[in-house]
Amino acid sequence: MLDYEYYASRAEIELRLAISAAHPAAARAHYHLAGYYLDKAYSERPQRDQDSPAHTIFT
């Protein structure tokens, strides 16, 4: 498993925990953790090649 896959997986788990939390403070903490994991997931993810078809189409 690559780092960004791990962080994305952890973010998903934290979101589930936030939804099921009984106390608002616990839910807020889980949402914050999910945000941090998503930030890490997308900062660790490899960048697209500048010559890829997606780059050509979407820029």
Secondary structure per residue as TSV (DSSP state, phi and psi in degrees):
chain	resnum	aa	ss	phi	psi
A	1	M	-	360.0	131.3
A	2	L	-	-78.1	159.6
A	3	D	H	-56.1	-46.5
A	4	Y	H	-66.8	-29.6
A	5	E	H	-67.9	-40.2
A	6	Y	H	-61.5	-49.2
A	7	Y	H	-64.4	-38.3
A	8	A	H	-64.8	-39.8
A	9	S	H	-64.2	-43.4
A	10	R	H	-63.9	-38.2
A	11	A	H	-61.7	-42.6
A	12	E	H	-62.1	-42.1
A	13	I	H	-62.9	-44.4
A	14	E	H	-63.3	-36.9
A	15	L	H	-64.5	-41.1
A	16	R	H	-62.8	-41.6
A	17	L	H	-65.2	-38.1
A	18	A	H	-63.1	-43.0
A	19	I	H	-64.5	-36.2
A	20	S	H	-92.4	-1.3
A	21	A	-	-66.6	139.3
A	22	A	S	-84.0	-24.8
A	23	H	S	-111.9	136.0
A	24	P	H	-57.0	-36.4
A	25	A	H	-67.0	-37.1
A	26	A	H	-67.2	-42.4
A	27	A	H	-60.4	-44.4
A	28	R	H	-61.0	-42.1
A	29	A	H	-62.5	-42.5
A	30	H	H	-66.1	-39.1
A	31	Y	H	-63.6	-40.3
A	32	H	H	-63.1	-44.9
A	33	L	H	-61.7	-41.0
A	34	A	H	-59.9	-41.4
A	35	G	H	-62.1	-42.8
A	36	Y	H	-63.6	-42.3
A	37	Y	H	-64.3	-39.7
A	38	L	H	-65.2	-40.5
A	39	D	H	-58.3	-44.7
A	40	K	H	-65.4	-41.9
A	41	A	H	-59.7	-44.7
A	42	Y	H	-81.6	-19.3
A	43	S	H	-82.2	-23.5
A	44	E	H	-89.6	-15.6
A	45	R	S	-69.8	136.9
A	46	P	-	-60.9	143.0
A	47	Q	-	-77.1	149.9
A	48	R	-	-68.6	148.8
A	49	D	-	-67.0	134.9
A	50	Q	T	-62.2	-23.4
A	51	D	T	-95.9	8.5
A	52	S	S	-72.1	154.5
A	53	P	H	-58.9	-37.1
A	54	A	H	-63.1	-39.9
A	55	H	H	-63.9	-40.7
A	56	T	H	-65.2	-42.0
A	57	I	H	-72.7	-42.1
A	58	F	H	-96.1	8.0
A	59	T	-	-118.3	360.0
